[in-house]
Amino acid sequence: MSISADAILKEIAAGKFRPVYLLHGDEPFFIDAITDALEDKVVPAESRGFCQFILYGADNQIGNVIQYARSYPFMSDRQLVLVKEAQKLGGIDREEGQKLLESYALNPLSTTVLVLAYQGKVDERKAFAKAIGKQGVLLKSAKMYDNKLPEWVGSYCRDRQVKISPKAIQMIVDNIGNDLKRIHNEIQKVLVNLAPGEAIDADEVERYIGISKEYNVFELQNALSRKDVKKATRIAAYFAANTKDNPVIPVVLILYAYFTKILLAHASPDKSDQALAAKLGVNPFFVKDYKSAMAHYSVAKLANIVSYLRDSDSKLKGIETGSRSEGDILNDLIFNILH
């Protein structure tokens, strides 16, 4: 069956296990989270030496994996057979190997939890994948869209009964980017240091993750939205002087996405907070910043800004750069946006 990663994790936490799992896709975070949860929950700690088998694809053939799966657990109600890097399994790319797996998936042993964790994608049209989808779980773990990251961070914290401010979310997302494992690890640093009932705000992000609450892309974006020349110039100068710790290309990409959304907001027939939040895919908390930017930047100016951003991106990638450094290009870009 098709089911979300969050739903799978909730099932596992509740002690509900499927007979076969096929986990694949470009986002390893959810695959790792599910396999870790299964390792922790399927077999009691005292029985893992007898009933928990962690195999690696490169060291095994599909035939002996099926043999493990068809054996009965010893001193436990169930056993776990987990194959990591399953795309390297001997015979998995051949018709006979896939038929073996299909045959098992259509009639799995009720006392075995078989998990195939791929690195990369599986063709879900294959008969063995369809068979697993009928009897167990077929999960395609896709890369998350950037505009979904703030929602995911907020949900991740809520699931752990911790409040997090919109500003703290944006600081994390803007500075870490689309790396769910790193976001998870950085939030964990904060959580272990929080007092019971304490929320995550900009101060905690700065203190425990090391992202400056004053010198970050979110604050630069915010200053530009208000056309705060002094603050925007100061942050740009800080970035320009520290391009190793603050690479400029991600800054340009974030600003490109931001100013493109301001153009969309200008074009929206309904400019209420709720309508703009839905159209732009942002938290309603930030709509005021977009409305401020709309007041400061005309459509014609925004078109020029988008052109400046594209030009800066080209220069940062070595096209007609001349002797200009990354810092020089950033300072020029911020000046052009503001004037």
Secondary structure, DSSP 4 states (H G I P E B T S, - for coil): ----HHHHHHHHHTT---SEEEEEBS-HHHHHHHHHHHHHHSS-GGGHHHHEEEEEGGG-BHHHHHHHHHSPPSSSS-EEEEEETGGG-BTTTSHHHHHHHHHHHHS--TTEEEEEE-SB---TTSHHHHHHHHHSEEEE-PPPPGGGHHHHHHHHHHHTT--B-HHHHHHHHHHH-S-HHHHHHHHHHHHTTPPTTPPB-HHHIIIII---SSSSHHHHHHHHHTT-HHHHHHHHHHHHHTTTTS-HHHHHHHHHHHHHHHHHHHH-S--SHHHHHHHHT--GGGHHHHHHHHHH--HHHHHHHHHHHHHHHHHHTTSS-TT--HHHHHHHHHHHHH-
